[in-house]
Amino acid sequence: MIKEENMTMLTDFYEITMANGYFESGMKDEIAYFDVFFRDIPDNGGYALMGGVDQAIDYLDNLEFTDEDIEYLRSKNMFSEGYLDYLKNFKFACDVWMVPEGTPIFPYEPVMTIRGPVVQAQFLETMLLLLTNHESLIATKASRIVRAAQGRPVMEFGSRRAHGASAAIYGARATYIAGCCGTACTITDRDYGVPALGTMAHSWIQTFPTEYDAFKAYAKIYPDNCTLLVDTYNVLKQGVPNAIKVFKEEKPKNMGIRIDSGDIAYLTKQARKMLDEAGLQACKITASNALDEYLIRDVIMEGAQIDSFGVGERMITAKSDPVFGAVYKLAAVEKDGQIIPKIKISENTAKITNPGFKKIFRFYDNESGKALADVVALRDEETPDGSPYTIFDPNAVWKKKTLTNYHVRELQEQIFKGGVRVYEKPDIETVKKYCHDQMETIWEETLRFENPQTYYVDLSQKLFDLKNDMINELG
């Protein structure tokens, strides 16, 4: 979290009014279960990545209502003094489960589950959704861009186009987890250890009498790592020749050029030829300028000579599909220790929720290590033990498959128990490696940019029967 700010009051106002309603109705200690899940994958892709877990934990770790918060709420003349006193002495008491950050995730599976006093659990909705939606969105987009680069490093360059300060900071962190090699956002390096990268802007070159003077000065200041921006005036007539001259004179340890405009494929091919003819085969070429996964894929197919990419606005804003769409829905309540499932029914079948206290099984093939399918089950169901297990499409139940020679992992991990954190946050390098390893378990067919193979998220038979019984009873 941005440490200077208390985010407790970053809520929709209805969460405060409902919480007051629960309090005044004598329901504040009744236990409710909420799920966070999403319905559609951005860019019609085959997968998404879980993001925002680190910040969600920080948020839950630091929930408190300040005197200023209490006075603001009192000024609304809507809330009882009893409720305000409850908030003043607030103590977080929920149980929270989350899918680990960097995990490939799919529609309709609960990536977070919150159990606790309804007056508290209801209050968490906006901030948990904000963090999950934003960072999952940016991590998913970054993953697509990194894959398009086919092993070439991708740098995040989008801070100045991000939708606010926290979007720049947390977005850069999300891109690193998804596979980027670093960021231009300096504060993200300071606070999260994401390597800060960058060299010069066009203004550096324009400030000097000539482009050659600008390059020469920079090479003298940074002899160990010198990348020169060659498109301020004319890439092939001035920029590359001036860079070659300076590199030969100053002999920097690591040298490169960056092209930020024009026909990237053509210019990089010509620049590569000029550099090689000058004996500068070690000089690297970086391309930037409003790139995304499709442009990167296309210029590589056209033979562009690019060693690394700088990607800005289209990644940090997920410009092509900028809404992730996770939702926060009641799944059950608890009375006298008994879990009572709840369901939302809609004429839009996509909005019918899955009831009950649930968990997610991910099945992996023992031979390939690839993920076969996810099954959303009720929390009291036993983990499949390797015996033949039949999965089915809950929307087309005749589509069945019996899995054998598999192993199973339960995806959610408990983060808080009774309001106390029981989970140690991994460092960012551990999360990044975990994400990479988990992506290796996803089939190539699911990773396609166009018309990816659908990864199945099925319901257990017990959950399927419960859902249908409730629909028939309430519908």
MARNU-767569 format. One record per residue (C-alpha): residue in three letters; residue number from 0; x, y, z. Coordinates in Angstrom, 1 decimal. Example, Ala and Ser with C-alpha at 12.3 -4.5 7.8 and 13.67 -1.06 7.14 Angstrom:
residues 2
PT   residuo   num       px       py       pz
PT       ALA     0     12.3     -4.5      7.8
PT       SER     1     13.7     -1.1      7.1
END
This chain:
residues 475
PT   residuo   num       px       py       pz
PT       MET     0      0.0      0.0      0.0
PT       ILE     1      1.0      3.6     -0.3
PT       LYS     2      2.1      4.0      3.3
PT       GLU     3      1.1      7.6      3.8
PT       GLU     4     -2.6      6.9      3.2
PT       ASN     5     -5.2      5.0      5.2
PT       MET     6     -7.4      3.2      2.7
PT       THR     7    -10.1      2.0      5.2
PT       MET     8    -12.6      4.6      3.9
PT       LEU     9    -12.0      3.7      0.2
PT       THR    10    -15.5      2.1      0.0
PT       ASP    11    -18.7      2.5     -1.8
PT       PHE    12    -21.0      4.4      0.5
PT       TYR    13    -23.6      1.6      0.4
PT       GLU    14    -21.1     -0.6      2.2
PT       ILE    15    -21.2      1.8      5.1
PT       THR    16    -25.0      2.2      5.1
PT       MET    17    -25.5     -1.6      4.9
PT       ALA    18    -23.0     -2.2      7.7
PT       ASN    19    -24.9      0.3      9.8
PT       GLY    20    -28.1     -1.5      8.9
PT       TYR    21    -26.7     -4.8     10.0
PT       PHE    22    -25.5     -3.3     13.3
PT       GLU    23    -28.9     -1.6     14.0
PT       SER    24    -30.7     -4.9     13.1
PT       GLY    25    -28.8     -6.8     15.6
PT       MET    26    -27.0     -8.8     12.9
PT       LYS    27    -23.4     -7.4     13.2
PT       ASP    28    -22.0    -10.7     14.6
PT       GLU    29    -23.8    -13.0     12.1
PT       ILE    30    -21.3    -14.8      9.8
PT       ALA    31    -21.4    -14.3      6.1
PT       TYR    32    -19.3    -15.8      3.2
PT       PHE    33    -18.4    -13.7      0.2
PT       ASP    34    -16.6    -14.8     -3.0
PT       VAL    35    -14.5    -12.7     -5.4
PT       PHE    36    -14.6    -14.0     -9.0
PT       PHE    37    -14.7    -12.7    -12.6
PT       ARG    38    -16.8    -13.7    -15.6
PT       ASP    39    -14.8    -12.7    -18.7
PT       ILE    40    -11.1    -12.8    -19.7
PT       PRO    41     -9.7     -9.6    -21.1
PT       ASP    42     -9.0     -9.4    -24.8
PT       ASN    43    -11.0    -12.7    -25.3
PT       GLY    44     -7.9    -14.4    -24.0
PT       GLY    45     -7.6    -17.9    -22.7
PT       TYR    46     -6.3    -17.1    -19.2
PT       ALA    47     -5.8    -14.3    -16.7
PT       LEU    48     -3.3    -13.9    -13.9
PT       MET    49     -4.1    -13.3    -10.2
PT       GLY    50     -2.9    -10.0     -9.0
PT       GLY    51     -3.3     -7.6     -6.1
PT       VAL    52     -2.8    -10.1     -3.3
PT       ASP    53      0.2     -8.3     -1.7
PT       GLN    54     -1.7     -5.0     -1.6
PT       ALA    55     -4.9     -6.7     -0.4
PT       ILE    56     -3.0     -8.2      2.5
PT       ASP    57     -1.5     -4.8      3.4
PT       TYR    58     -5.0     -3.3      3.3
PT       LEU    59     -6.5     -5.9      5.6
PT       ASP    60     -3.5     -5.7      7.9
PT       ASN    61     -4.1     -2.0      8.4
PT       LEU    62     -7.8     -1.6      8.7
PT       GLU    63     -8.7      1.1     11.2
PT       PHE    64    -11.1      4.0     11.5
PT       THR    65     -9.4      7.3     12.4
PT       ASP    66    -10.9     10.0     14.5
PT       GLU    67    -11.2     12.0     11.2
PT       ASP    68    -13.2      9.1      9.7
PT       ILE    69    -15.5      8.9     12.6
PT       GLU    70    -16.2     12.6     12.6
PT       TYR    71    -16.9     12.5      8.9
PT       LEU    72    -19.4      9.7      9.3
PT       ARG    73    -21.0     11.5     12.3
PT       SER    74    -21.4     14.6     10.1
PT       LYS    75    -23.6     12.6      7.7
PT       ASN    76    -26.3     12.5     10.4
PT       MET    77    -27.2      8.9      9.3
PT       PHE    78    -25.4      6.6     11.7
PT       SER    79    -26.0      5.8     15.3
PT       GLU    80    -23.5      6.5     18.0
PT       GLY    81    -23.4      2.8     18.8
PT       TYR    82    -22.3      2.0     15.2
PT       LEU    83    -19.7      4.8     15.3
PT       ASP    84    -18.4      3.5     18.6
PT       TYR    85    -18.1      0.0     17.0
PT       LEU    86    -16.0      1.5     14.2
PT       LYS    87    -13.9      3.5     16.5
PT       ASN    88    -12.9      0.3     18.3
PT       PHE    89    -12.9     -1.8     15.2
PT       LYS    90    -11.0     -5.1     15.3
PT       PHE    91    -10.7     -7.1     12.1
PT       ALA    92    -12.1    -10.6     12.7
PT       CYS    93    -12.5    -12.3      9.3
PT       ASP    94    -11.1    -15.4      7.8
PT       VAL    95     -9.7    -14.8      4.3
PT       TRP    96     -8.6    -17.2      1.6
PT       MET    97     -6.9    -16.2     -1.7
PT       VAL    98     -5.4    -17.7     -4.8
PT       PRO    99     -1.7    -16.9     -4.7
PT       GLU   100     -0.5    -14.0     -6.7
PT       GLY   101      0.7    -14.9    -10.2
PT       THR   102     -1.5    -18.0    -10.5
PT       PRO   103     -3.3    -18.4    -13.9
PT       ILE   104     -7.0    -18.0    -13.1
PT       PHE   105    -10.2    -18.5    -15.0
PT       PRO   106    -13.9    -17.3    -15.0
PT       TYR   107    -16.3    -18.2    -12.3
PT       GLU   108    -13.9    -19.6     -9.8
PT       PRO   109    -13.6    -17.9     -6.4
PT       VAL   110    -10.1    -16.3     -6.3
PT       MET   111    -10.9    -14.9     -2.9
PT       THR   112    -13.2    -16.1     -0.2
PT       ILE   113    -14.1    -14.0      2.9
PT       ARG   114    -15.8    -15.3      6.0
PT       GLY   115    -16.6    -13.2      9.0
PT       PRO   116    -19.1    -10.9     10.7
PT       VAL   117    -21.3     -9.6      8.0
PT       VAL   118    -20.8     -6.0      9.2
PT       GLN   119    -17.1     -6.4      8.4
PT       ALA   120    -17.2     -8.8      5.4
PT       GLN   121    -19.5     -6.5      3.5
PT       PHE   122    -17.3     -3.5      4.1
PT       LEU   123    -14.3     -5.1      2.3
PT       GLU   124    -16.0     -5.2     -1.1
PT       THR   125    -14.7     -2.1     -2.9
PT       MET   126    -11.1     -2.2     -1.9
PT       LEU   127    -10.6     -5.9     -2.5
PT       LEU   128    -12.2     -5.6     -5.9
PT       LEU   129    -10.2     -2.5     -6.8
PT       LEU   130     -6.9     -4.3     -6.1
PT       THR   131     -7.9     -7.5     -7.7
PT       ASN   132     -9.4     -5.9    -10.8
PT       HIS   133     -6.5     -3.5    -11.5
PT       GLU   134     -3.5     -5.7    -10.8
PT       SER   135     -5.0     -8.8    -12.4
PT       LEU   136     -5.8     -6.8    -15.5
PT       ILE   137     -2.3     -5.3    -15.8
PT       ALA   138     -0.6     -8.6    -15.0
PT       THR   139     -2.7    -10.4    -17.6
PT       LYS   140     -1.9     -7.8    -20.3
PT       ALA   141      1.8     -7.8    -19.5
PT       SER   142      1.9    -11.6    -19.7
PT       ARG   143      0.5    -11.5    -23.2
PT       ILE   144      3.0     -8.9    -24.2
PT       VAL   145      5.9    -10.8    -22.7
PT       ARG   146      4.9    -13.9    -24.6
PT       ALA   147      4.6    -12.0    -27.8
PT       ALA   148      8.3    -10.9    -27.4
PT       GLN   149      9.4    -14.5    -27.6
PT       GLY   150     12.1    -14.3    -24.9
PT       ARG   151     13.2    -10.8    -25.6
PT       PRO   152     13.2     -8.6    -22.5
PT       VAL   153     10.2     -6.3    -22.1
PT       MET   154     10.5     -3.1    -20.0
PT       GLU   155      7.5     -1.3    -18.5
PT       PHE   156      7.6      2.4    -19.7
PT       GLY   157      4.0      3.6    -18.9
PT       SER   158      4.0      5.5    -15.6
PT       ARG   159      3.2      8.9    -17.2
PT       ARG   160      0.1      7.4    -18.9
PT       ALA   161     -1.1      5.4    -16.0
PT       HIS   162     -4.5      6.2    -14.4
PT       GLY   163     -3.0      7.8    -11.3
PT       ALA   164     -0.1      7.4     -9.0
PT       SER   165     -1.1      4.0     -7.4
PT       ALA   166     -1.9      2.6    -10.8
PT       ALA   167      1.6      3.5    -12.0
PT       ILE   168      3.3      1.9     -8.9
PT       TYR   169      1.2     -1.2     -8.5
PT       GLY   170      0.8     -1.6    -12.2
PT       ALA   171      4.6     -1.7    -12.7
PT       ARG   172      4.8     -4.3     -9.9
PT       ALA   173      2.2     -6.4    -11.6
PT       THR   174      4.0     -6.3    -15.0
PT       TYR   175      7.2     -7.5    -13.3
PT       ILE   176      5.5    -10.5    -11.8
PT       ALA   177      4.0    -11.3    -15.2
PT       GLY   178      7.5    -11.4    -16.8
PT       CYS   179      8.7     -7.9    -17.6
PT       CYS   180     12.4     -7.3    -16.8
PT       GLY   181     12.0     -4.0    -15.1
PT       THR   182     10.2     -0.6    -15.1
PT       ALA   183     10.8      3.1    -15.7
PT       CYS   184      8.9      3.8    -12.4
PT       THR   185     11.6      4.6     -9.9
PT       ILE   186      9.4      4.4     -6.8
PT       THR   187      8.4      0.8     -7.7
PT       ASP   188     12.1     -0.1     -7.5
PT       ARG   189     12.5      1.6     -4.1
PT       ASP   190      9.4      0.1     -2.5
PT       TYR   191      9.1     -3.3     -4.2
PT       GLY   192     12.5     -4.1     -5.7
PT       VAL   193     11.4     -4.0     -9.4
PT       PRO   194     14.6     -3.0    -11.3
PT       ALA   195     14.4      0.6    -12.5
PT       LEU   196     15.5      1.1    -16.1
PT       GLY   197     15.9      4.1    -18.4
PT       THR   198     18.4      6.3    -20.2
PT       MET   199     17.4      9.5    -21.9
PT       ALA   200     14.6     11.4    -23.5
PT       HIS   201     14.7     13.5    -26.7
PT       SER   202     15.1     16.6    -24.6
PT       TRP   203     18.6     15.5    -23.5
PT       ILE   204     19.6     15.5    -27.1
PT       GLN   205     17.9     18.7    -28.0
PT       THR   206     19.6     20.5    -25.1
PT       PHE   207     23.1     20.0    -26.6
PT       PRO   208     24.4     21.8    -29.7
PT       THR   209     24.4     18.6    -31.7
PT       GLU   210     23.2     15.1    -31.4
PT       TYR   211     26.8     13.9    -31.4
PT       ASP   212     27.6     16.2    -28.5
PT       ALA   213     24.7     14.7    -26.5
PT       PHE   214     25.7     11.1    -27.2
PT       LYS   215     29.3     11.9    -26.4
PT       ALA   216     28.4     13.4    -23.0
PT       TYR   217     26.2     10.6    -22.1
PT       ALA   218     28.7      7.9    -23.0
PT       LYS   219     31.3      9.7    -20.8
PT       ILE   220     28.9      9.8    -17.8
PT       TYR   221     27.7      6.2    -18.2
PT       PRO   222     30.6      4.1    -19.6
PT       ASP   223     29.3      0.9    -18.2
PT       ASN   224     25.8      1.0    -19.7
PT       CYS   225     25.2      3.4    -22.6
PT       THR   226     22.0      3.3    -24.6
PT       LEU   227     21.4      6.1    -27.0
PT       LEU   228     18.1      7.4    -28.3
PT       VAL   229     18.6      7.7    -32.1
PT       ASP   230     15.3      9.0    -33.5
PT       THR   231     15.3     12.7    -32.4
PT       TYR   232     16.2     13.9    -35.9
PT       ASN   233     16.8     11.2    -38.5
PT       VAL   234     17.4      7.6    -37.4
PT       LEU   235     19.5      6.3    -40.3
PT       LYS   236     21.1      9.5    -41.6
PT       GLN   237     22.1     11.0    -38.2
PT       GLY   238     21.1      9.0    -35.1
PT       VAL   239     22.8      5.6    -35.9
PT       PRO   240     25.9      7.1    -37.5
PT       ASN   241     26.4      9.4    -34.5
PT       ALA   242     25.9      6.5    -32.1
PT       ILE   243     28.5      4.4    -34.0
PT       LYS   244     31.0      7.3    -33.9
PT       VAL   245     30.6      7.7    -30.1
PT       PHE   246     30.6      4.0    -29.4
PT       LYS   247     33.9      3.6    -31.3
PT       GLU   248     35.4      6.6    -29.5
PT       GLU   249     34.3      5.9    -26.0
PT       LYS   250     34.0      2.1    -26.1
PT       PRO   251     31.3      1.7    -23.4
PT       LYS   252     31.2     -1.7    -21.7
PT       ASN   253     27.5     -2.3    -22.7
PT       MET   254     26.1     -0.3    -25.6
PT       GLY   255     22.7      0.0    -27.3
PT       ILE   256     20.4      2.2    -29.3
PT       ARG   257     16.7      2.8    -28.9
PT       ILE   258     14.2      3.7    -31.6
PT       ASP   259     11.0      5.3    -30.5
PT       SER   260      9.2      6.2    -33.7
PT       GLY   261      8.8      5.3    -37.4
PT       ASP   262      8.6      2.0    -39.1
PT       ILE   263     10.2     -0.1    -36.4
PT       ALA   264     10.7     -3.2    -38.6
PT       TYR   265     12.4     -1.4    -41.4
PT       LEU   266     14.5      0.9    -39.2
PT       THR   267     15.8     -1.8    -36.9
PT       LYS   268     16.8     -4.0    -39.9
PT       GLN   269     18.7     -1.1    -41.4
PT       ALA   270     20.2     -0.1    -38.1
PT       ARG   271     21.4     -3.7    -37.4
PT       LYS   272     23.1     -3.8    -40.8
PT       MET   273     24.9     -0.5    -40.1
PT       LEU   274     26.0     -1.5    -36.7
PT       ASP   275     27.3     -4.9    -37.9
PT       GLU   276     29.2     -3.3    -40.7
PT       ALA   277     30.9     -1.0    -38.2
PT       GLY   278     32.0     -4.0    -36.2
PT       LEU   279     29.5     -3.3    -33.4
PT       GLN   280     27.7     -6.7    -33.3
PT       ALA   281     27.5     -6.4    -29.5
PT       CYS   282     25.3     -3.3    -29.7
PT       LYS   283     21.7     -4.0    -28.7
PT       ILE   284     18.6     -2.5    -30.3
PT       THR   285     15.6     -1.5    -28.2
PT       ALA   286     12.2     -0.5    -29.7
PT       SER   287      9.5      1.4    -28.0
PT       ASN   288      6.5      3.6    -29.2
PT       ALA   289      2.9      2.5    -28.4
PT       LEU   290      3.6     -1.2    -28.7
PT       ASP   291      1.3     -4.1    -27.6
PT       GLU   292      1.3     -7.8    -28.1
PT       TYR   293      0.0     -7.7    -31.6
PT       LEU   294      2.5     -5.1    -32.9
PT       ILE   295      5.3     -6.9    -31.2
PT       ARG   296      4.3    -10.2    -32.8
PT       ASP   297      3.9     -8.6    -36.2
PT       VAL   298      7.3     -6.8    -36.3
PT       ILE   299      9.1    -10.0    -35.2
PT       MET   300      7.3    -11.8    -38.0
PT       GLU   301      8.5     -9.1    -40.4
PT       GLY   302     12.1     -9.7    -39.4
PT       ALA   303     12.7     -6.7    -37.1
PT       GLN   304     16.1     -6.8    -35.5
PT       ILE   305     15.1     -6.0    -31.9
PT       ASP   306     16.8     -7.2    -28.7
PT       SER   307     14.3     -5.8    -26.2
PT       PHE   308     11.1     -3.8    -26.1
PT       GLY   309      9.9     -0.8    -24.0
PT       VAL   310      6.1     -0.9    -23.7
PT       GLY   311      4.1      2.0    -22.2
PT       GLU   312      0.5      3.1    -22.4
PT       ARG   313     -1.0      0.0    -24.0
PT       MET   314      0.3     -2.2    -21.1
PT       ILE   315      0.0      0.0    -18.0
PT       THR   316     -3.6      0.9    -19.0
PT       ALA   317     -4.5     -2.4    -20.7
PT       LYS   318     -5.8     -0.1    -23.4
PT       SER   319     -7.4     -2.7    -25.6
PT       ASP   320     -9.7     -4.1    -22.8
PT       PRO   321     -9.3     -1.9    -19.7
PT       VAL   322    -11.9     -3.5    -17.4
PT       PHE   323    -11.3     -6.8    -15.6
PT       GLY   324    -14.8     -7.1    -14.1
PT       ALA   325    -14.3     -9.1    -10.8
PT       VAL   326    -17.4     -9.1     -8.6
PT       TYR   327    -18.0     -9.6     -4.9
PT       LYS   328    -21.0    -11.9     -4.1
PT       LEU   329    -22.6    -13.4     -1.1
PT       ALA   330    -22.3    -17.2     -1.1
PT       ALA   331    -23.5    -18.3      2.3
PT       VAL   332    -24.4    -17.3      5.8
PT       GLU   333    -23.9    -19.2      9.1
PT       LYS   334    -26.5    -19.9     11.7
PT       ASP   335    -25.6    -21.7     14.9
PT       GLY   336    -22.6    -23.2     13.2
PT       GLN   337    -24.5    -24.4     10.2
PT       ILE   338    -23.5    -23.0      6.7
PT       ILE   339    -26.6    -21.9      4.8
PT       PRO   340    -25.8    -21.5      1.1
PT       LYS   341    -27.1    -18.4     -0.7
PT       ILE   342    -27.6    -17.9     -4.5
PT       LYS   343    -28.3    -14.9     -6.8
PT       ILE   344    -30.7    -15.9     -9.6
PT       SER   345    -30.9    -13.9    -12.8
PT       GLU   346    -32.6    -14.2    -16.2
PT       ASN   347    -29.0    -13.7    -17.5
PT       THR   348    -27.6    -17.1    -16.8
PT       ALA   349    -24.0    -15.8    -16.6
PT       LYS   350    -25.0    -13.8    -13.5
PT       ILE   351    -26.4    -16.8    -11.5
PT       THR   352    -23.9    -17.3     -8.7
PT       ASN   353    -22.5    -20.6     -7.3
PT       PRO   354    -23.7    -21.0     -3.7
PT       GLY   355    -22.0    -22.2     -0.6
PT       PHE   356    -18.5    -22.2      1.1
PT       LYS   357    -16.2    -23.4     -1.7
PT       LYS   358    -12.7    -24.2     -2.8
PT       ILE   359    -10.9    -24.9     -6.1
PT       PHE   360     -9.2    -28.1     -7.2
PT       ARG   361     -6.7    -27.8    -10.1
PT       PHE   362     -6.0    -31.1    -11.8
PT       TYR   363     -2.6    -31.7    -13.4
PT       ASP   364     -1.5    -34.4    -15.8
PT       ASN   365      1.2    -36.6    -14.2
PT       GLU   366      3.0    -37.1    -17.5
PT       SER   367      3.1    -33.6    -19.0
PT       GLY   368      2.6    -31.6    -15.8
PT       LYS   369      0.0    -29.5    -17.6
PT       ALA   370     -3.2    -28.3    -16.0
PT       LEU   371     -6.2    -30.3    -17.1
PT       ALA   372     -9.1    -28.5    -15.6
PT       ASP   373    -10.3    -26.7    -12.4
PT       VAL   374    -13.2    -28.0    -10.3
PT       VAL   375    -15.1    -25.7     -7.9
PT       ALA   376    -16.2    -27.8     -5.0
PT       LEU   377    -17.9    -27.3     -1.6
PT       ARG   378    -15.4    -26.8      1.2
PT       ASP   379    -16.3    -30.1      3.0
PT       GLU   380    -15.5    -32.2     -0.1
PT       GLU   381    -12.5    -34.5      0.0
PT       THR   382     -9.6    -33.8     -2.3
PT       PRO   383     -9.6    -36.3     -5.2
PT       ASP   384     -7.0    -38.9     -4.4
PT       GLY   385     -5.9    -40.0     -8.0
PT       SER   386     -8.8    -42.4     -8.5
PT       PRO   387    -10.8    -41.9    -11.8
PT       TYR   388    -12.6    -38.6    -11.5
PT       THR   389    -15.3    -37.5    -13.9
PT       ILE   390    -15.6    -33.8    -14.8
PT       PHE   391    -18.4    -32.2    -16.7
PT       ASP   392    -19.3    -28.9    -18.2
PT       PRO   393    -22.0    -27.4    -15.9
PT       ASN   394    -23.6    -25.6    -18.9
PT       ALA   395    -23.6    -28.7    -21.1
PT       VAL   396    -23.6    -31.7    -18.7
PT       TRP   397    -23.4    -34.3    -21.5
PT       LYS   398    -19.8    -33.1    -22.1
PT       LYS   399    -17.9    -35.3    -19.7
PT       LYS   400    -14.4    -36.6    -19.3
PT       THR   401    -12.9    -39.0    -16.8
PT       LEU   402     -9.5    -38.0    -15.5
PT       THR   403     -6.9    -40.6    -14.6
PT       ASN   404     -3.1    -40.4    -13.9
PT       TYR   405     -3.4    -36.9    -12.4
PT       HIS   406     -2.5    -35.1     -9.2
PT       VAL   407     -4.5    -32.3     -7.6
PT       ARG   408     -3.7    -29.0     -5.9
PT       GLU   409     -6.1    -26.9     -3.9
PT       LEU   410     -5.6    -23.3     -5.2
PT       GLN   411     -6.8    -21.1     -2.3
PT       GLU   412     -4.5    -20.5      0.6
PT       GLN   413     -5.7    -19.1      4.0
PT       ILE   414     -4.3    -15.6      4.6
PT       PHE   415     -6.2    -14.5      7.7
PT       LYS   416     -7.8    -16.5     10.5
PT       GLY   417    -10.0    -14.7     12.9
PT       GLY   418     -8.5    -11.4     11.6
PT       VAL   419     -4.9    -12.5     12.3
PT       ARG   420     -2.6    -13.0      9.4
PT       VAL   421     -1.3    -16.6      9.2
PT       TYR   422      0.4    -16.2      5.8
PT       GLU   423      3.9    -14.9      5.2
PT       LYS   424      4.1    -12.8      2.0
PT       PRO   425      6.7    -14.1     -0.5
PT       ASP   426      9.2    -11.6     -1.9
PT       ILE   427      8.6    -10.3     -5.4
PT       GLU   428     11.3    -12.5     -7.0
PT       THR   429      9.6    -15.6     -5.5
PT       VAL   430      6.2    -14.5     -6.9
PT       LYS   431      7.7    -13.8    -10.3
PT       LYS   432      9.3    -17.2    -10.5
PT       TYR   433      6.1    -18.8     -9.2
PT       CYS   434      4.1    -17.1    -12.0
PT       HIS   435      6.6    -18.2    -14.6
PT       ASP   436      6.4    -21.8    -13.4
PT       GLN   437      2.6    -21.8    -13.3
PT       MET   438      2.4    -20.4    -16.8
PT       GLU   439      4.5    -23.4    -17.9
PT       THR   440      1.5    -25.6    -16.8
PT       ILE   441     -0.9    -24.0    -19.3
PT       TRP   442     -1.3    -25.6    -22.7
PT       GLU   443     -0.1    -23.7    -25.7
PT       GLU   444     -3.6    -23.9    -27.2
PT       THR   445     -5.0    -21.9    -24.2
PT       LEU   446     -2.2    -19.3    -24.6
PT       ARG   447     -3.2    -18.4    -28.2
PT       PHE   448     -4.1    -14.7    -28.7
PT       GLU   449     -6.9    -15.5    -31.1
PT       ASN   450     -9.6    -18.2    -30.5
PT       PRO   451     -7.8    -19.8    -27.5
PT       GLN   452     -8.9    -23.3    -26.4
PT       THR   453    -11.3    -22.9    -23.4
PT       TYR   454     -9.8    -24.0    -20.1
PT       TYR   455    -12.6    -25.8    -18.3
PT       VAL   456    -13.8    -24.7    -14.9
PT       ASP   457    -16.4    -27.3    -13.8
PT       LEU   458    -18.5    -27.8    -10.7
PT       SER   459    -18.3    -30.8     -8.5
PT       GLN   460    -21.4    -33.0     -8.6
PT       LYS   461    -22.3    -32.0     -5.1
PT       LEU   462    -22.1    -28.3     -5.9
PT       PHE   463    -23.9    -28.7     -9.2
PT       ASP   464    -26.7    -30.5     -7.5
PT       LEU   465    -26.9    -27.9     -4.7
PT       LYS   466    -27.1    -25.1     -7.3
PT       ASN   467    -29.8    -26.7     -9.3
PT       ASP   468    -31.9    -27.6     -6.3
PT       MET   469    -31.7    -23.9     -5.1
PT       ILE   470    -32.6    -22.6     -8.6
PT       ASN   471    -35.6    -25.0     -8.8
PT       GLU   472    -36.7    -24.0     -5.3
PT       LEU   473    -36.3    -20.3     -5.7
PT       GLY   474    -36.8    -19.7     -9.4
END
